Amino acid sequence: MSHLARRLELLKIPSVRRVVLSCLLANIGAGMILLAMSWTVVGQQASVSALAWLMTCYWIPSLIFAPAIGAWVDRYDRRYVVMITKAVRIVVLLVAAVIYARYPGIPALLVLGFCMGTCAALYTPALLAMVRDLVPAKHLLDANAAVDVAFEIGFIIGMPVSGALLMLAPLPVVLVVTAGLFGLALMCLIGVRLGDDAGISPTRDVTRHAAFVQGLRYLLSHRRLLLMYSVQALMYVTLMTTSILLAPFAKVVLNLSAGEFGAIEAALSLGVVVGALILPASAQRWGYGPALVMATLAMTICFALFAMAESFASALLLYFLIGGGLATWPVVTTAAQELTDPAMQGRVQAAGNAASSVLILATYLLLGAAAPYISIRWSYVSVMAFSATACLITCWIYFVSPDRAERPDP
């Protein structure tokens, strides 16, 4: 059975289908809010530093609340954790629409970014753990790839829709529409059933700090697992840094409109969708190592070319190719999950996300501080460095030191 056929077979399972549809709807909303906030901030202050502050507010909760997040994901039913995050986002977006209508400005967007980031900090590890509980281990890569495709198709739809809406209506309208999409995403999760062996760990007598330390120690106890989560973190940082660099690059360097900016963001997501159809199949046929090395190397080259782009067409093409490289996400996530005990998944993922957040925040602060002294084109050296480092680590894992050790005990 082909990779695509296996993925379509998975969608015949009602719970998997509901989760994938929920991810699609939620990410249409997430794409809309990301573009709306980014473009509004750039419209008021066209600089990398302004977007760096916005994204810092978005990512700081992953670091602040990391000790609690891992414990909650492993302690409670992951379905309800995911559903609660969606419900909270609905409330936050509706309140933000009212507040921004009365007090428009960057401070209101920074608060919104912090609130949305807090929800995302809990949502991401809970969703990844829940997907693992939905399907048998042999279908995990296909399930992660299906969710990733749903995420990116959501961004493909959400980005241009948001750009078009911003041309016709004020930001509060976009926020209300986004809240409605999260409401639909929440309704899709009603009735989702997890497997009988869902990895819930009895951590009720363990403090949140102790649970976080457990996850961190578990991660550090296995070199191969640590390196896999390092690659995952670098891919995540690459994606998030790319997000804050594109808006000022599009506006200041290429002089593009909000719609054209949204089109480039959509091209990135389309590239991820196409890559998610190719890379997992390549990983299953030739191994995780060759697929990851090929993708990260190609992405590094495309970032170098994009920094020299002079036209909308070249930027669109290169971001599509970069998106194809970022489709490594389901492959590296599955490789890391296969090395992790299911009962430790939430704590380990929260520890990995905290490390990612530290690197993301450090990158944002560095880019913000360097913005007055270097051009936006040179800022793309940062993402080239991240993707190149991920490529080197992957080479080490699979070709220099191919240790196939089993996952450590919790």
Protein Blocks (a to p, Z undefined) as FASTA:
>chain_A
ZZklmmmmmmmpmklmmmmmmmmmmmmmmmmmmmmmmmmmmmmogcfklmmmmmmmmmmm
mmmmmmmmmmmmmmmcfklmmmmmmmmmmmmmmmmmmmmmmmgcjklmmmmmmmmmmmmm
mmmmmmmmmmmmmpcfklmmmmmmmmmmmmmmmmmmmmmmmmmmmmmpcfklmmmmmmmm
mmmmmmmmgopacdfklccddfklpcfklmmmmmmmmmmmpmklmmmmmmmmmmmmmmmm
mmmmmmmmmmmmnopafklmmmmmmmmmmmmmmmmmmmmmmmmmnojklmmmmmmmmmmm
mmmmmmmpcbfklmmmmmmmmmmmmmmmmmmmmmmmmmpcfklmmmmmmmmmmmmmmmmm
mmmmmmmmmmmmpcfklmmmmmmmmmmmmmmmmmmmmmmmmcfbdcddZZ
